[in-house]
Amino acid sequence: MSTHYVYGRRRTETLDYLQSMLGQLRAMAEAERCDMLTYLIEMAYIEASDIIRGERPVNMQQARRKDAS
């Protein structure tokens, strides 16, 4: 098993876990009617989803370097 595969799998599992926790936190914030907190958590949830799908880079500095070249 290659190191790249292990890292990629661990990263995917971590992001899946983060997204799950964010979903639960969002539901809790919504139940308490904390609108701004709900919104911010939702944005983090969407960001995690985008990263998982490969639609957004994990590291914004790397994205800026690619755009500059």
N, C-alpha and C positions, 0 to 999 in steps of 0.2 A: 504494500500500500504506500503510495507516494505521500510525501510531506504536504504537498499542495492539496491533495484530496482530503487529508485529515484536517488541515486548516480550514478548507472550504466547508467541510461538513460541520465542524465545530462552530464556525461563524454562522452558518445557516441555522443551526440549532439555537444559538444564542439570540439571533435576531427573531426567530419564531417565539422564543420565550419572552423576549422584551415586548413583542407585539401583543402577546397574550396578556401580559401584566398591564400594559397600557390600556387594553380593552377593558380590563376589570377596574382599573383606576378611573377611566372615563365614566363607566357606569356608576361608580360610587360618587364621583363629583357631580354627575347629572342628578342623581337621587337627592343630593344635598342642595341642589339648585345653585351650584357655584358655576355660573355661566362662563366666566373668563377662564377658570381652571379647566372646565370641561373642554373649552375651545383649544386651549394650549395642549392638553393631553391628546385631543383629536389630531392636532397637527403633528405631534410626535408619532402617533399611530400611523398616520398617512405616510410620514417620512420613512418609518420602518418598512411599511408595505412597498414603497417605491424602491428601497434598497434591496429588499428580498427579490423583487421582480427584475432587478437590474436596470431600473429606469433612472436611478440617481446614484452617483458615486458615494461611497462611504466617507471619503476624505475630500472635502471641498477644495483643499489646496491642490490636490492632484487634478481636479477638474479645471481649476483656473490655469494650471500649467498647460493642460491640453488645449484650452481655448486660446492661450497666448501663442502657441506654436503654429 
